[in-house]
Amino acid sequence: MSKSRIPTWVSLVLLGVALLAVGIPGLWVYMSLTATKVHPDLQNIPSFTNSPSLPKWTGAAEQSRQILRASMSENNLAGLSVAVGIDGEIVWAEGFGFADIESRLPVTPNHRFRTGTASIVFTSAAIGLLLDEGRLKLDDEIQRYVPEFPTKQWPVTVRQAMGDVAGLKTEDPDDGVLTSSHCERPADAVALFAKEPLLFQPGTEYRDSTFGWVLLSAVVEAAADTPFATFLNERILRPLGMLDTFKESVTNPPPDAATSYNPRFAANPVYGLTPLPKFDYSCHAGSNGFLSTPSDLVRFGMAINRGKLLSPQTVQTLQTPQRLASGQQTSYGLGWDLKTVTLAGQQVQAAGHNGHFWVEEVASLLTFPERGLAVAVMSNISFAGTPSVTERVAQTFVAQGRGPAGK
């Protein structure tokens, strides 16, 4: 009696499964063994500050240094930079680790990092200025300002686009329609996605959208009758003393810009870092592609919450959670992340924005209007866990000061 034979295709499938079973764990082991730890000794991570923290906050600054160093060692981060502002004054700013691994250049508070999508708060503030001046209305349809944006299956308003409830898509990192193009004006970028249909009826779902904030940048430019970048520079960045904040340029890289890195495997820096290629972020307009420092982000956050830029009523409008048609409340205002945080045993309202770049966070701004507190943390690698570090730093300063006074 002849023995039964396994069909060839089954043998190939079994061989493929076996190779996967051996290969994937093997690749994991290889990446683990060949990964270089940037800072093998957390206590020897270099740090640099332009001036010591104010005496009242020395203890909180020292605790925060340990938090940052531990996070860098645990997550294998190249560099981090932090700034803390209280009652309108920056009380501590310090850089940690390397702005460039190869040259071992230490991070200083003056090094510029990518903001990622944290720059959305700048665009939100630009719209806030136009609201205060009566040059724009939130419930106007987009086409009033950007007629080249085609009418969709449902109307879309400025408010809906700002609240990320308009049904607009976000850029697919694998497609990169914005990243693979160059734009002189936001309207040039709008043309790249203008024909895309809405994903859902506006007001029925929440979904963050890169395209939405590019479109809103075009709205700002039209309502202000001024180029978007010029309006941002003249009305927000320079008046607030944000001299280290500007749109990134591939052809004219600025001094003191930290080298950006990405995890080389499994979206996790512990498996090693690789330099991130340079991209043209001109088409992202106000949604991404800015360079800044934590000190500048803190200056911006304090100015917003102290009424130095916008009217208190407009700030409240921008920092109020949106409601869907179902009645469900989102945790997002008009360009602002909103959350409740426990500080010194009390529930405190926080407003800010995390900056995603290359999928995950590279920067976080968190403000606590009731406490007069603003904290920003930035890194030169994505997947840096900046939101949790920012919150923990805020905890240390509130715990020491037991709640600095408000405005």
Backbone torsions as a table, in degrees:
resi	resn	phi	psi	omega
1	MET	NA	128.2	-178.8
2	SER	-77.0	144.5	178.4
3	LYS	-75.9	144.3	177.9
4	SER	-69.7	143.2	-179.0
5	ARG	-109.8	144.8	177.7
6	ILE	-79.5	129.2	177.9
7	PRO	-55.3	148.7	-177.7
8	THR	-57.8	-42.9	-176.3
9	TRP	-65.1	-33.4	177.6
10	VAL	-67.6	-39.9	178.7
11	SER	-61.4	-41.1	179.8
12	LEU	-66.2	-40.1	177.9
13	VAL	-62.4	-44.8	-179.7
14	LEU	-64.1	-38.4	178.1
15	LEU	-65.1	-42.0	179.0
16	GLY	-62.0	-43.2	178.9
17	VAL	-62.6	-41.0	179.9
18	ALA	-64.0	-41.5	179.2
19	LEU	-64.4	-40.1	176.9
20	LEU	-63.6	-42.7	-178.1
21	ALA	-62.0	-33.3	179.7
22	VAL	-89.2	-39.9	-172.4
23	GLY	-70.4	-44.2	-176.6
24	ILE	-64.6	-50.9	175.8
25	PRO	-60.0	-35.0	179.3
26	GLY	-64.4	-40.9	177.7
27	LEU	-63.8	-40.0	178.6
28	TRP	-60.7	-45.2	179.9
29	VAL	-64.2	-42.8	-179.4
30	TYR	-61.0	-46.4	-179.4
31	MET	-63.8	-37.0	179.3
32	SER	-65.8	-42.6	-176.1
33	LEU	-73.6	-29.1	-175.6
34	THR	-97.8	-1.4	-180.0
35	ALA	-70.9	136.6	177.4
36	THR	-98.6	127.3	177.2
37	LYS	-82.7	120.8	-174.6
38	VAL	-65.6	-42.0	-178.0
39	HIS	-127.2	86.0	-176.5
40	PRO	-64.9	-25.7	180.0
41	ASP	-121.4	107.8	-174.4
42	LEU	-62.1	-29.5	-179.4
43	GLN	-72.3	-15.8	-179.9
44	ASN	-105.2	13.6	175.4
45	ILE	-66.4	122.8	-177.1
46	PRO	-67.4	149.2	175.6
47	SER	-141.4	155.6	-176.6
48	PHE	-147.2	134.7	175.9
49	THR	-134.8	146.5	178.6
50	ASN	-75.2	-28.6	179.4
51	SER	-154.6	147.3	-179.6
52	PRO	-65.4	156.7	176.9
53	SER	-62.9	154.6	177.4
54	LEU	-60.1	143.0	-174.0
55	PRO	-50.3	-38.0	-178.7
56	LYS	-60.9	-26.4	-173.0
57	TRP	-111.0	15.8	-178.1
58	THR	-59.7	-44.3	-178.8
59	GLY	-64.5	-43.8	179.2
60	ALA	-64.7	-38.0	178.6
61	ALA	-64.8	-41.2	179.8
62	GLU	-65.8	-42.6	176.1
63	GLN	-60.8	-41.1	-178.7
64	SER	-67.1	-33.6	176.6
65	ARG	-59.5	-42.1	179.2
66	GLN	-66.1	-36.4	177.7
67	ILE	-63.1	-46.5	-178.6
68	LEU	-67.0	-43.7	-179.4
69	ARG	-63.9	-40.4	179.0
70	ALA	-64.6	-41.1	179.0
71	SER	-64.7	-40.6	179.8
72	MET	-65.1	-42.3	-179.4
73	SER	-68.3	-44.5	-177.7
74	GLU	-65.3	-39.5	-174.5
75	ASN	-101.2	2.8	178.3
76	ASN	57.4	54.1	-179.7
77	LEU	-92.7	145.7	178.5
78	ALA	-75.4	-54.4	-177.4
79	GLY	-145.9	152.2	173.4
80	LEU	-138.4	151.2	175.4
81	SER	-138.9	143.8	-173.2
82	VAL	-138.2	150.4	171.7
83	ALA	-145.8	145.2	178.9
84	VAL	-129.4	130.3	176.6
85	GLY	-121.1	136.9	179.8
86	ILE	-134.8	126.8	177.7
87	ASP	52.4	42.4	174.6
88	GLY	86.3	2.3	-176.9
89	GLU	-127.4	134.0	174.6
90	ILE	-75.9	115.6	-174.7
91	VAL	-98.1	-15.2	179.0
92	TRP	-160.9	134.7	174.3
93	ALA	-148.3	131.1	-175.9
94	GLU	-156.0	145.8	176.1
95	GLY	-108.1	148.6	-177.1
96	PHE	-133.0	141.8	175.1
97	GLY	79.7	-149.8	-172.0
98	PHE	-113.5	131.8	170.9
99	ALA	-75.7	-25.2	175.5
100	ASP	-145.5	122.0	-174.0
101	ILE	-69.0	-44.3	-174.4
102	GLU	-60.9	-44.1	-179.0
103	SER	-89.7	-6.6	-177.9
104	ARG	55.7	38.7	177.8
105	LEU	-75.3	120.2	-176.5
106	PRO	-71.4	147.9	176.0
107	VAL	-73.5	133.9	172.6
108	THR	-116.6	166.3	176.8
109	PRO	-62.9	-14.3	-179.3
110	ASN	-91.0	-8.0	179.4
111	HIS	-69.0	136.8	-178.9
112	ARG	-92.9	133.4	179.1
113	PHE	-119.4	160.7	176.1
114	ARG	-72.2	133.6	178.6
115	THR	-80.8	-19.9	-171.5
116	GLY	59.2	-145.8	-177.1
117	THR	-76.5	2.3	173.3
118	ALA	-63.5	-18.8	178.1
119	SER	-66.7	-10.9	178.1
120	ILE	-57.8	-32.3	179.8
121	VAL	-66.5	-26.8	175.5
122	PHE	-66.2	-44.2	179.7
123	THR	-66.0	-38.7	176.2
124	SER	-60.2	-43.2	179.7
125	ALA	-66.6	-36.0	177.3
126	ALA	-61.2	-42.3	176.5
127	ILE	-65.9	-36.9	177.2
128	GLY	-59.4	-41.3	177.4
129	LEU	-62.0	-42.3	179.6
130	LEU	-67.7	-32.1	174.4
131	LEU	-65.3	-46.4	-179.7
132	ASP	-60.7	-31.6	-177.6
133	GLU	-90.9	0.8	179.0
134	GLY	70.4	22.1	-177.8
135	ARG	-98.0	1.4	-177.5
136	LEU	-157.2	148.5	176.3
137	LYS	-127.2	137.5	-174.5
138	LEU	-64.2	-33.2	-175.4
139	ASP	-94.5	10.5	170.4
140	ASP	-71.1	147.0	174.1
141	GLU	-73.5	149.1	-176.6
142	ILE	-53.9	-38.5	-173.9
143	GLN	-64.4	-17.1	176.7
144	ARG	-63.5	-30.7	-177.7
145	TYR	-106.8	-31.5	-178.5
146	VAL	-126.8	77.3	-176.5
147	PRO	-63.8	-20.7	179.1
148	GLU	-74.0	-9.5	174.2
149	PHE	-81.2	116.2	-172.8
150	PRO	-63.8	149.7	173.9
151	THR	-63.9	134.7	-177.3
152	LYS	-100.1	-175.7	-179.4
153	GLN	-67.1	-17.6	172.8
154	TRP	-137.5	153.1	175.5
155	PRO	-65.9	149.4	177.9
156	VAL	-126.9	126.8	180.0
157	THR	-103.2	166.2	176.3
158	VAL	-59.5	-44.3	-179.3
159	ARG	-59.4	-44.7	-178.7
160	GLN	-64.6	-39.8	178.0
161	ALA	-66.2	-39.7	179.4
162	MET	-67.7	-32.3	-179.4
163	GLY	-87.1	4.3	-178.7
164	ASP	56.1	37.5	176.7
165	VAL	-122.4	19.9	-173.5
166	ALA	-89.9	-8.9	-178.2
167	GLY	83.4	11.2	178.4
168	LEU	-80.2	147.3	-178.7
169	LYS	-77.2	168.6	170.0
170	THR	-113.5	161.7	-178.3
171	GLU	-69.2	132.7	175.1
172	ASP	-80.6	118.9	-178.8
173	PRO	-56.3	-28.7	-179.7
174	ASP	-79.3	-18.3	179.8
175	ASP	-95.3	-53.8	175.2
176	GLY	62.8	44.8	-178.7
177	VAL	-61.9	-32.5	177.9
178	LEU	-80.3	-44.6	-175.9
179	THR	-66.3	-29.0	-176.5
180	SER	-88.7	8.1	-178.0
181	SER	-125.7	168.7	173.5
182	HIS	-122.7	136.6	-176.5
183	CYS	-131.1	135.7	174.9
184	GLU	-85.3	-30.4	-177.7
185	ARG	-138.4	156.6	176.8
186	PRO	-55.5	-34.3	179.7
187	ALA	-60.9	-31.9	176.6
188	ASP	-63.3	-38.2	179.6
189	ALA	-71.9	-37.5	178.9
190	VAL	-57.3	-37.0	-179.2
191	ALA	-62.3	-22.4	-178.2
192	LEU	-73.7	-22.7	-178.4
193	PHE	-131.1	6.9	-172.8
194	ALA	-58.8	-30.5	-176.4
195	LYS	-83.4	-7.3	-178.7
196	GLU	-65.4	133.3	176.9
197	PRO	-73.7	159.5	176.4
198	LEU	-70.2	146.8	-179.9
199	LEU	-77.2	-28.0	-179.3
200	PHE	-160.2	167.0	179.0
201	GLN	-66.2	127.6	-178.5
202	PRO	-53.9	137.5	178.6
203	GLY	92.2	-5.4	-177.1
204	THR	-100.3	-20.1	-179.8
205	GLU	-143.2	161.0	173.8
206	TYR	-110.9	130.6	175.9
207	ARG	-157.3	121.4	-178.1
208	ASP	-64.1	146.4	-171.9
209	SER	-141.9	116.3	172.0
210	THR	-62.6	-44.9	-178.6
211	PHE	-59.9	-36.0	-179.7
212	GLY	-60.6	-41.8	-177.3
213	TRP	-80.1	-23.0	169.4
214	VAL	-67.6	-43.9	178.0
215	LEU	-61.4	-40.7	178.9
216	LEU	-68.1	-29.4	174.5
217	SER	-63.7	-38.1	176.3
218	ALA	-67.4	-34.5	176.2
219	VAL	-62.4	-45.4	179.0
220	VAL	-59.1	-47.5	-177.7
221	GLU	-60.2	-41.0	-178.6
222	ALA	-71.3	-45.7	-177.4
223	ALA	-67.8	-34.3	-179.4
224	ALA	-84.5	-15.9	-175.2
225	ASP	53.8	39.4	-178.7
226	THR	-146.3	141.9	175.7
227	PRO	-51.6	139.1	-174.2
228	PHE	-53.5	-50.0	-177.8
229	ALA	-63.0	-38.1	178.9
230	THR	-64.9	-44.1	179.6
231	PHE	-61.3	-43.3	179.8
232	LEU	-62.8	-44.8	-178.8
233	ASN	-65.4	-47.1	-172.5
234	GLU	-78.0	-28.6	-172.9
235	ARG	-106.8	-17.8	-176.2
236	ILE	-126.5	-61.9	-169.9
237	LEU	-65.1	-53.7	-177.1
238	ARG	-70.6	-42.5	177.3
239	PRO	-59.6	-29.7	-179.6
240	LEU	-90.7	3.8	179.7
241	GLY	74.6	21.9	-179.6
242	MET	-86.7	68.3	-172.1
243	LEU	-77.6	-11.5	179.7
244	ASP	-102.6	13.1	-176.5
245	THR	-115.5	125.7	177.3
246	PHE	-165.7	168.3	179.0
247	LYS	-69.6	134.2	-179.2
248	GLU	-69.0	141.5	178.1
249	SER	-123.5	128.9	179.0
250	VAL	-72.2	-37.0	-175.8
251	THR	-81.8	-21.6	-177.6
252	ASN	-133.7	69.1	-177.7
253	PRO	-62.2	138.4	-176.4
254	PRO	-80.4	160.2	172.5
255	PRO	-70.2	160.1	177.2
256	ASP	60.9	28.1	174.2
257	ALA	-93.6	125.1	-179.8
258	ALA	-68.7	144.2	175.3
259	THR	-70.0	132.1	-178.1
260	SER	-92.9	141.7	-179.5
261	TYR	-127.1	164.2	176.7
262	ASN	-137.1	149.4	174.5
263	PRO	-58.8	137.9	-177.5
264	ARG	-83.7	-10.7	-176.5
265	PHE	-157.3	140.3	169.9
266	ALA	57.1	25.6	177.4
267	ALA	53.2	37.1	-177.3
268	ASN	-141.2	119.2	-177.7
269	PRO	-61.9	-20.9	-177.8
270	VAL	-63.7	-18.7	178.7
271	TYR	-91.2	11.1	177.1
272	GLY	109.8	161.7	-176.8
273	LEU	-119.3	151.5	175.0
274	THR	-136.2	140.9	-179.9
275	PRO	-59.3	139.7	-179.9
276	LEU	-85.1	131.4	178.1
277	PRO	-61.1	157.6	178.3
278	LYS	-81.9	137.6	178.8
279	PHE	-126.8	159.2	176.0
280	ASP	-93.4	111.9	-177.7
281	TYR	-103.7	20.9	-179.0
282	SER	-64.0	-33.2	-177.5
283	CYS	-77.8	-9.5	177.9
284	HIS	-79.6	-10.9	176.2
285	ALA	48.6	-125.2	-176.9
286	GLY	-86.0	5.4	-177.4
287	SER	-89.1	-18.8	-172.4
288	ASN	-173.8	176.8	170.6
289	GLY	85.3	22.0	176.7
290	PHE	-103.9	153.7	170.3
291	LEU	-110.5	143.3	-179.6
292	SER	-160.9	-178.6	174.5
293	THR	-121.9	157.3	175.1
294	PRO	-57.2	-35.5	179.7
295	SER	-62.9	-40.5	178.2
296	ASP	-66.7	-40.5	178.0
297	LEU	-62.4	-39.7	178.6
298	VAL	-66.4	-41.2	176.8
299	ARG	-57.3	-43.8	-179.9
300	PHE	-63.7	-49.1	-178.3
301	GLY	-59.9	-42.0	180.0
302	MET	-67.9	-38.2	179.8
303	ALA	-64.3	-40.0	178.8
304	ILE	-62.8	-49.1	-172.8
305	ASN	-81.7	-10.1	176.6
306	ARG	-104.4	9.7	176.5
307	GLY	70.5	24.4	-178.3
308	LYS	-86.3	-12.5	-176.9
309	LEU	-123.1	-46.0	-177.0
310	LEU	-121.1	159.3	175.7
311	SER	-67.6	148.2	178.6
312	PRO	-54.8	-36.3	-179.9
313	GLN	-64.6	-41.2	179.3
314	THR	-68.3	-40.8	176.7
315	VAL	-59.0	-43.2	178.8
316	GLN	-62.0	-40.0	177.9
317	THR	-62.2	-44.1	-178.5
318	LEU	-68.5	-30.5	-174.9
319	GLN	-106.6	29.8	174.3
320	THR	-106.3	130.4	-179.8
321	PRO	-59.8	145.4	177.6
322	GLN	-86.0	155.4	176.9
323	ARG	-117.1	136.7	176.7
324	LEU	-80.7	169.7	179.7
325	ALA	-59.8	-26.2	179.3
326	SER	-75.4	-11.1	-175.3
327	GLY	96.9	-11.5	179.6
328	GLN	-67.5	137.3	-179.5
329	GLN	-93.8	133.7	175.7
330	THR	-85.7	170.7	175.8
331	SER	-102.7	31.5	-176.2
332	TYR	-136.6	135.8	176.5
333	GLY	-92.0	-131.7	175.5
334	LEU	-108.0	75.4	-177.8
335	GLY	96.6	9.9	-177.9
336	TRP	-130.6	131.2	168.9
337	ASP	-73.3	135.3	-178.3
338	LEU	-126.5	136.8	179.8
339	LYS	-156.6	164.8	174.1
340	THR	-106.4	127.7	-177.1
341	VAL	-122.8	141.4	176.5
342	THR	-88.4	115.0	178.1
343	LEU	-122.3	124.7	180.0
344	ALA	50.9	40.2	176.0
345	GLY	79.5	4.8	-179.6
346	GLN	-119.1	145.7	176.0
347	GLN	-79.2	123.5	-175.9
348	VAL	-128.1	139.5	178.4
349	GLN	-81.3	135.0	-179.4
350	ALA	-124.4	145.9	176.4
351	ALA	-135.4	139.5	179.8
352	GLY	-178.6	-151.3	175.9
353	HIS	-163.7	135.7	171.7
354	ASN	-90.0	141.6	-177.9
355	GLY	-103.0	107.7	175.8
356	HIS	-86.0	134.3	175.1
357	PHE	-143.7	123.9	-175.9
358	TRP	58.1	51.2	173.0
359	VAL	89.5	-48.7	-173.1
360	GLU	-120.2	176.8	-170.8
361	GLU	-69.5	138.8	169.6
362	VAL	-120.7	-11.9	-176.1
363	ALA	-154.1	151.8	176.0
364	SER	-145.5	133.9	171.5
365	LEU	-118.3	129.6	-179.9
366	LEU	-135.5	124.1	178.5
367	THR	-120.3	148.7	178.4
368	PHE	-125.4	87.7	-174.4
369	PRO	-53.9	-37.7	-178.9
370	GLU	-66.0	-25.9	-176.6
371	ARG	-104.4	-2.4	-177.7
372	GLY	64.2	29.6	-171.6
373	LEU	-117.3	138.9	174.1
374	ALA	-139.8	135.7	-179.8
375	VAL	-133.5	137.6	175.4
376	ALA	-134.7	138.2	176.6
377	VAL	-131.7	133.8	-179.7
378	MET	-132.9	152.0	179.9
379	SER	-137.2	162.7	175.5
380	ASN	-101.8	24.6	173.7
381	ILE	-146.5	138.3	175.2
382	SER	-72.8	165.7	-174.1
383	PHE	64.1	34.5	-176.2
384	ALA	-88.5	-7.0	179.1
385	GLY	66.4	33.7	-177.1
386	THR	-62.6	-32.4	-179.3
387	PRO	-59.7	-45.4	-177.9
388	SER	-69.5	-36.6	178.7
389	VAL	-65.1	-42.9	179.6
390	THR	-59.2	-44.8	-179.1
391	GLU	-66.1	-39.0	-179.2
392	ARG	-69.2	-36.0	175.9
393	VAL	-64.2	-42.8	177.6
394	ALA	-59.0	-39.5	179.3
395	GLN	-58.9	-43.6	-175.8
396	THR	-66.6	-38.5	-178.3
397	PHE	-73.5	-36.6	177.3
398	VAL	-70.6	-38.5	179.6
399	ALA	-61.6	-39.5	179.9
400	GLN	-73.7	-43.4	-176.4
401	GLY	-86.3	-9.3	-176.5
402	ARG	51.4	44.4	174.0
403	GLY	84.9	84.3	174.9
404	PRO	-58.9	153.1	-177.0
405	ALA	-61.6	159.1	-177.2
406	GLY	-75.5	-138.7	-170.2
407	LYS	-64.7	NA	NA
